[in-house]
Amino acid sequence: MKQQDCLRRFLFEEHGVRGEWVRLEKSWQQAKQHQILVNPAVESQLGQALAAVVLLSATIKFKGAMIMQVQGSGELKALVAQATNERRIRGLVRSEAIVSGGNLRQMIGEGGRMVLTVESETAEPYQGIVGVMEQDLAGVLKTYFSQSEQLDTRLWLFANETHAAGLFIQELPAEKQDKNDWQRLEMLADTVTAQEMLTLDCEELLHRLFHQEKVRLYEAEEVEFSCNCSRQKIGGTLSALGKSELEGILQERDQIEVDCQFCGAQYHFDKIDVENLLLNPVINNNDSPTRH
């Protein structure tokens, strides 16, 4: 049985380098079903972002969520992917009706940037920002890590209609390994193909790429699609709009309808609901309309 919807961590025991592999199938299908994907290239960008955020969230110890947002002035307006410490993912994409660019930089346009946010239940949110100067998301993330972490880090990301997959290697912070070892591992990983990433199980892939290395492989961690939207969170976003704005909307219609951008869930607030919101505003500091 194929390994799907799981993350596998691994370690090059002799070189002070860690790695991760992820492949999404059912979770990928569920995450994209409420998104408007105007062409396969846009679909691939969302899949790559979801694979990437799973890999990145597994590199830190925290209880909360990691959110990746890519925004720009081009035909691809926004790309958002989120993974929690429990490996629950969701994502969204917003674009023009026609997206002609072939790679991420062309799609996102001038002034594009990627924002990585770690929202922890026990600490203040952490945010890192990098410009979208490379052609693909893996290249943008390589630049991000070289600037912010000063750790050699590489990702290989692939997605098609059925699967999304990613491979990640990074030098361990406390280890000072031989740069020649890192370069060799990087060169070996660079030979991986989309076909291999999207079809081979982790053990088979690692053997094909690194069969001469001593690799310790850890147990699989399940990944699933899950949206944490709720009526309370939507209410908090609405109450932040203020009394005049909400009353203005209700003058035009009987109720306020809000659809979750991630999962398509629908929430309805009539006049009495809105009055209750204004009397008892929901404190919703950690959520924004982009990621409720």
C-alpha positions as CSV (number, residue, x, y, z in Angstrom):
1,M,0.0,0.0,0.0
2,K,1.4,3.4,-1.0
3,Q,2.4,5.9,1.6
4,Q,0.0,8.8,1.3
5,D,-0.9,11.8,3.4
6,C,2.1,11.4,5.7
7,L,5.4,13.0,6.7
8,R,8.6,11.1,7.2
9,R,11.6,12.5,8.9
10,F,15.1,11.1,8.3
11,L,18.7,11.8,9.4
12,F,22.0,11.4,7.7
13,E,23.8,10.0,10.7
14,E,27.4,10.7,9.6
15,H,26.9,14.2,8.2
16,G,24.8,16.3,10.7
17,V,22.0,16.8,8.1
18,R,18.4,16.2,8.6
19,G,15.6,15.6,6.1
20,E,11.9,15.2,5.6
21,W,9.7,13.8,2.9
22,V,6.0,14.4,2.5
23,R,3.3,13.2,0.0
24,L,-0.3,14.3,0.0
25,E,-3.2,12.7,-1.8
26,K,-6.6,12.7,0.0
27,S,-5.7,15.8,2.0
28,W,-4.6,17.5,-1.3
29,Q,-7.9,16.7,-2.9
30,Q,-9.8,18.0,0.0
31,A,-7.8,21.2,0.4
32,K,-8.3,22.3,-3.2
33,Q,-11.9,21.4,-3.8
34,H,-13.2,24.8,-2.6
35,Q,-10.6,26.7,-4.6
36,I,-10.9,28.2,-8.1
37,L,-7.9,26.8,-9.9
38,V,-7.9,28.5,-13.3
39,N,-5.2,26.2,-14.8
40,P,-2.8,23.3,-13.9
41,A,0.1,25.8,-13.2
42,V,-2.0,27.6,-10.5
43,E,-3.1,24.2,-9.1
44,S,0.6,23.1,-8.9
45,Q,1.5,26.3,-6.9
46,L,-1.1,25.6,-4.3
47,G,0.0,21.9,-4.0
48,Q,3.7,22.9,-3.7
49,A,2.8,25.5,-1.0
50,L,0.9,22.9,1.1
51,A,3.7,20.4,0.8
52,A,6.2,23.1,1.8
53,V,4.4,24.3,4.8
54,V,4.1,20.7,6.2
55,L,7.9,20.3,5.8
56,L,8.6,23.7,7.4
57,S,6.2,23.3,10.3
58,A,7.9,20.0,11.2
59,T,11.3,21.7,11.7
60,I,10.2,23.6,14.8
61,K,8.8,22.6,18.1
62,F,5.7,24.5,18.8
63,K,2.0,24.2,19.5
64,G,0.1,26.3,17.0
65,A,0.2,26.9,13.3
66,M,2.6,28.0,10.5
67,I,1.1,30.1,7.8
68,M,2.8,30.8,4.4
69,Q,1.4,33.7,2.4
70,V,2.7,34.7,-1.1
71,Q,1.3,37.9,-2.4
72,G,2.0,40.2,-5.3
73,S,0.6,42.5,-8.1
74,G,0.4,39.9,-10.8
75,E,-2.3,37.6,-12.1
76,L,-1.8,35.3,-9.1
77,K,-3.0,37.6,-6.2
78,A,-2.5,35.4,-3.2
79,L,-1.4,32.0,-2.2
80,V,-1.9,30.8,1.4
81,A,-1.0,27.5,3.0
82,Q,-1.2,26.6,6.7
83,A,-0.1,23.6,8.7
84,T,-0.5,23.0,12.4
85,N,1.8,21.1,14.8
86,E,-0.7,18.3,14.5
87,R,-0.1,18.1,10.7
88,R,-3.5,19.5,9.8
89,I,-3.4,21.5,6.6
90,R,-5.5,24.0,4.6
91,G,-4.9,26.4,1.8
92,L,-6.3,28.9,-0.6
93,V,-5.4,30.6,-3.8
94,R,-6.8,33.9,-5.4
95,S,-6.1,34.8,-9.0
96,E,-7.4,36.5,-12.1
97,A,-9.7,34.5,-14.4
98,I,-6.7,34.0,-16.7
99,V,-3.2,33.4,-15.4
100,S,-0.7,33.3,-18.3
101,G,2.6,33.1,-16.3
102,G,4.4,29.8,-16.3
103,N,6.4,30.1,-13.0
104,L,5.7,31.6,-9.6
105,R,7.6,34.8,-10.2
106,Q,5.8,35.5,-13.5
107,M,2.4,34.7,-11.9
108,I,3.0,36.8,-8.7
109,G,4.4,39.8,-10.6
110,E,6.4,42.8,-9.4
111,G,6.9,43.4,-5.7
112,G,5.9,39.8,-4.8
113,R,6.8,38.7,-1.3
114,M,6.5,35.6,0.9
115,V,5.5,35.9,4.5
116,L,6.1,33.0,7.0
117,T,4.2,33.4,10.3
118,V,4.5,31.0,13.2
119,E,1.5,31.4,15.6
120,S,2.2,29.7,18.9
121,E,-0.1,29.1,21.7
122,T,2.7,29.8,24.2
123,A,4.6,32.7,22.6
124,E,4.2,35.9,20.5
125,P,3.8,35.3,16.8
126,Y,7.0,35.2,14.7
127,Q,7.1,36.5,11.2
128,G,9.7,36.4,8.4
129,I,9.5,38.0,5.0
130,V,11.4,37.6,1.8
131,G,10.9,38.9,-1.7
132,V,9.8,36.6,-4.5
133,M,12.9,36.9,-6.7
134,E,13.3,33.2,-7.8
135,Q,11.3,31.4,-10.3
136,D,9.7,28.8,-8.0
137,L,8.7,28.4,-4.3
138,A,11.6,26.1,-3.5
139,G,14.0,28.8,-4.7
140,V,12.3,31.5,-2.6
141,L,12.5,29.3,0.5
142,K,16.2,28.6,-0.1
143,T,16.8,32.4,-0.1
144,Y,14.6,32.8,3.0
145,F,16.7,30.2,5.0
146,S,20.0,31.6,3.8
147,Q,19.0,35.1,4.9
148,S,17.1,34.3,8.2
149,E,18.5,31.1,9.5
150,Q,22.0,31.0,7.9
151,L,21.5,27.3,7.6
152,D,22.1,25.4,4.3
153,T,18.6,24.3,3.4
154,R,17.0,23.0,0.2
155,L,13.5,21.9,-0.8
156,W,12.2,20.1,-3.9
157,L,8.5,20.6,-4.4
158,F,6.1,19.0,-6.9
159,A,2.3,18.8,-7.4
160,N,-0.1,17.6,-10.1
161,E,-3.8,16.9,-10.2
162,T,-3.6,13.9,-7.9
163,H,-0.6,14.4,-5.6
164,A,1.6,17.0,-3.9
165,A,5.0,16.1,-2.6
166,G,8.1,17.6,-1.1
167,L,11.7,16.7,-0.1
168,F,13.7,18.8,2.4
169,I,17.2,18.7,3.7
170,Q,18.9,21.0,6.1
171,E,22.1,21.1,8.1
172,L,21.6,20.7,11.8
173,P,22.2,24.0,13.7
174,A,24.6,22.6,16.3
175,E,26.6,20.6,13.8
176,K,29.6,21.9,11.7
177,Q,29.7,19.3,9.0
178,D,32.1,19.2,6.0
179,K,30.7,21.5,3.3
180,N,31.8,18.8,0.7
181,D,29.4,16.4,2.4
182,W,26.5,18.9,2.2
183,Q,27.3,19.6,-1.5
184,R,27.3,15.9,-2.3
185,L,24.0,15.3,-0.6
186,E,22.5,18.4,-2.3
187,M,23.8,17.2,-5.7
188,L,22.3,13.7,-5.1
189,A,18.9,15.2,-4.1
190,D,19.0,17.5,-7.2
191,T,18.7,14.4,-9.4
192,V,15.2,13.7,-8.1
193,T,12.4,13.9,-10.7
194,A,8.7,14.9,-10.4
195,Q,7.8,11.4,-11.4
196,E,9.8,9.9,-8.5
197,M,8.6,12.3,-5.9
198,L,4.9,11.9,-6.9
199,T,5.0,8.1,-7.1
200,L,7.7,6.5,-5.0
201,D,7.4,5.7,-1.3
202,C,9.9,7.3,1.1
203,E,12.1,4.3,1.6
204,E,12.4,3.6,-2.2
205,L,13.1,7.3,-2.9
206,L,15.8,7.6,-0.3
207,H,17.4,4.4,-1.4
208,R,17.4,5.6,-5.0
209,L,18.9,9.0,-4.1
210,F,21.2,8.2,-1.1
211,H,21.9,4.4,-1.2
212,Q,25.6,4.9,-0.2
213,E,24.6,7.0,2.9
214,K,23.7,5.9,6.4
215,V,20.1,7.2,6.7
216,R,18.0,6.8,9.8
217,L,14.3,6.9,8.9
218,Y,11.6,7.7,11.5
219,E,8.0,6.7,11.8
220,A,5.3,8.2,9.5
221,E,3.3,11.1,10.8
222,E,-0.3,11.4,9.4
223,V,-1.2,14.6,7.5
224,E,-4.9,15.5,7.0
225,F,-7.0,18.4,5.7
226,S,-8.8,20.2,8.5
227,C,-10.2,23.7,8.7
228,N,-10.5,25.5,12.1
229,C,-13.0,28.1,11.1
230,S,-15.9,28.5,13.4
231,R,-18.9,30.8,13.9
232,Q,-17.2,32.4,16.8
233,K,-14.1,33.3,14.7
234,I,-16.2,34.6,11.9
235,G,-18.2,36.7,14.4
236,G,-15.0,38.2,15.7
237,T,-14.0,39.2,12.2
238,L,-17.4,40.8,11.6
239,S,-17.5,42.7,15.0
240,A,-14.1,44.2,14.0
241,L,-15.9,45.9,11.1
242,G,-17.8,48.1,13.5
243,K,-21.5,49.0,14.1
244,S,-22.0,51.4,11.1
245,E,-20.5,49.0,8.6
246,L,-22.6,46.0,9.8
247,E,-25.8,48.0,10.0
248,G,-25.2,49.3,6.5
249,I,-24.9,45.8,5.2
250,L,-28.1,44.7,7.0
251,Q,-30.0,47.7,5.4
252,E,-29.4,46.1,2.0
253,R,-30.1,42.5,2.9
254,D,-31.8,40.4,5.6
255,Q,-28.7,38.8,6.8
256,I,-24.9,38.8,6.5
257,E,-23.5,35.7,4.7
258,V,-19.9,34.7,5.1
259,D,-18.2,31.8,3.3
260,C,-15.0,30.3,4.7
261,Q,-12.4,30.8,2.0
262,F,-10.6,27.5,3.0
263,C,-13.4,24.9,3.3
264,G,-16.5,26.6,1.9
265,A,-18.5,26.4,5.2
266,Q,-21.3,29.0,5.2
267,Y,-22.2,31.2,8.2
268,H,-25.3,33.4,8.4
269,F,-25.8,36.3,10.8
270,D,-29.2,38.0,11.0
271,K,-30.1,41.3,12.7
272,I,-30.4,39.7,16.1
273,D,-27.1,37.9,15.7
274,V,-25.4,41.2,14.7
275,E,-26.9,43.0,17.7
276,N,-25.5,40.3,20.0
277,L,-22.1,40.6,18.3
278,L,-22.0,44.3,19.0
279,L,-23.1,43.9,22.6
280,N,-20.7,41.0,23.2
281,P,-17.8,41.5,20.8
282,V,-15.6,38.4,20.3
283,I,-11.9,39.0,21.0
284,N,-10.2,37.7,17.9
285,N,-6.7,39.1,17.9
286,N,-5.0,36.2,16.2
287,D,-7.3,35.9,13.2
288,S,-7.6,38.0,10.0
289,P,-10.0,37.8,7.1
290,T,-7.3,36.1,5.2
291,R,-6.9,33.3,7.7
292,H,-9.8,32.8,10.0
